[in-house]
Amino acid sequence: METTGCSYQFRIALLGDAAVGKTSLLRCYVAGARGSAEPEPEPTVGVEFYSRALQLPAGMRVKLQLWDTAGHERFRCITRSFYRNMVGVLLVFDVTNRESFEHIQAWHQEVVSSRGPDKVIFLLIGHKCDLSTRCVSTQEAEELAASLGMAFMETSVKNNCNVNLAFDTVTRAIEQALQQGDIKLEEDWAGVRLLQRAPKSSRSSSRKQASGPCQC
Ligand SMILES: Nc1nc2c(ncn2[C@@H]2O[C@H](COP(=O)(O)OP(=O)(O)OP(=O)(O)O)[C@@H](O)[C@H]2O)c(=O)[nH]1
């Protein structure tokens, strides 16, 4: 699909157990664009969303609609209803909380079972890597990510480690899947929306170039 000059919206969610740092990660990413410090987050109630605009190197403009979900079990029926309309999911665990790592497969399965055969780009995030009290090794997290067919990255908002890189990685993977036709625009799906087509002039000038030198 020709995506250069087009403007898209990608809907991306952060999922994982309560208190693993989803809100902090999102706020740090969104605040990074504004350069402001963020206060200590309260536990998320249901779902909240943020957005950030990006210009990708290949010429595509993207508005990321970033959904922060509550990790607590009592909000699960609310958060579950949003999975179907996501194109990207960051599965977040806390490297100092073994249980949050052991629940990753269940989080993954929840999304897969609600999305059916449609493609979702996942990224596994081992968060709070600034802490020395870790109980999940990088190697076992990499192995889990490989077994689920996704990449793995460690992040921290305390020392701003890999925060932009995590969101860039998911965004680029979605862009690539869109260009290759692995992800398609669908009328009744909000995971990817076309906000604006490439201006006609640039499309017709590229057509003129393709048809060779001027004939007049
Ligand atoms: N050391 C350290 N602490 C962090 C980091 N990110 C978040 N925290 C702390 O972890 C706690 C939980 O963070 P939240 O961002 O509220 O976690 P959450 O996953 O959004 O929690 P729920 O909304 O309940 O699902 C807070 O006290 C944060 O300050 C990090 O990178 N390093």
The ligand as an SDF file (V2000), in Angstrom:
LIG
                    3D

 32 34  0  0  0  0  0  0  0  0999 V2000
   11.5020    2.5270   40.0390 N   0  0  0  0  0  0  0  0  0  0  0  0
   10.5510    2.7560   39.1330 C   0  0  0  0  0  0  0  0  0  0  0  0
    9.2640    2.9400   39.5320 N   0  0  0  0  0  0  0  0  0  0  0  0
    8.3280    3.1710   38.5720 C   0  0  0  0  0  0  0  0  0  0  0  0
    8.6440    3.2170   37.1820 C   0  0  0  0  0  0  0  0  0  0  0  0
    7.4970    3.4370   36.4830 N   0  0  0  0  0  0  0  0  0  0  0  0
    6.5210    3.5270   37.3930 C   0  0  0  0  0  0  0  0  0  0  0  0
    6.9980    3.3680   38.6440 N   0  0  0  0  0  0  0  0  0  0  0  0
    6.2170    3.4200   39.8950 C   0  0  0  0  0  0  0  0  0  0  0  0
    5.3370    2.2960   39.9330 O   0  0  0  0  0  0  0  0  0  0  0  0
    4.1030    2.6440   40.5710 C   0  0  0  0  0  0  0  0  0  0  0  0
    2.9290    2.2370   39.7080 C   0  0  0  0  0  0  0  0  0  0  0  0
    2.9600    3.0090   38.5080 O   0  0  0  0  0  0  0  0  0  0  0  0
    1.6850    3.2080   37.5540 P   0  0  0  0  0  0  0  0  0  0  0  0
    2.1850    3.9130   36.3520 O   0  0  0  0  0  0  0  0  0  0  0  0
    0.5560    3.8340   38.3180 O   0  0  0  0  0  0  0  0  0  0  0  0
    1.3050    1.6870   37.2330 O   0  0  0  0  0  0  0  0  0  0  0  0
    0.0630    1.1340   36.3460 P   0  0  0  0  0  0  0  0  0  0  0  0
    0.5480   -0.1100   35.6870 O   0  0  0  0  0  0  0  0  0  0  0  0
   -0.4410    2.2010   35.4460 O   0  0  0  0  0  0  0  0  0  0  0  0
   -1.0080    0.7920   37.4690 O   0  0  0  0  0  0  0  0  0  0  0  0
   -2.6190    0.5730   37.2840 P   0  0  0  0  0  0  0  0  0  0  0  0
   -3.1800    1.8600   36.7490 O   0  0  0  0  0  0  0  0  0  0  0  0
   -3.1060    0.2720   38.6730 O   0  0  0  0  0  0  0  0  0  0  0  0
   -2.8280   -0.5810   36.3570 O   0  0  0  0  0  0  0  0  0  0  0  0
    4.1760    4.1500   40.8660 C   0  0  0  0  0  0  0  0  0  0  0  0
    4.5460    4.3330   42.2120 O   0  0  0  0  0  0  0  0  0  0  0  0
    5.2890    4.6470   39.9500 C   0  0  0  0  0  0  0  0  0  0  0  0
    5.9910    5.7660   40.4290 O   0  0  0  0  0  0  0  0  0  0  0  0
   10.0210    3.0320   36.7950 C   0  0  0  0  0  0  0  0  0  0  0  0
   10.4170    3.0500   35.6230 O   0  0  0  0  0  0  0  0  0  0  0  0
   10.9240    2.7940   37.8190 N   0  0  0  0  0  0  0  0  0  0  0  0
  1  2  1  0
  2  3  2  0
  2 32  1  0
  3  4  1  0
  4  5  2  0
  4  8  1  0
  5  6  1  0
  5 30  1  0
  6  7  2  0
  7  8  1  0
  8  9  1  0
  9 10  1  0
  9 28  1  0
 10 11  1  0
 11 12  1  0
 11 26  1  0
 12 13  1  0
 13 14  1  0
 14 15  2  0
 14 16  1  0
 14 17  1  0
 17 18  1  0
 18 19  2  0
 18 20  1  0
 18 21  1  0
 21 22  1  0
 22 23  2  0
 22 24  1  0
 22 25  1  0
 26 27  1  0
 26 28  1  0
 28 29  1  0
 30 31  2  0
 30 32  1  0
M  END
$$$$
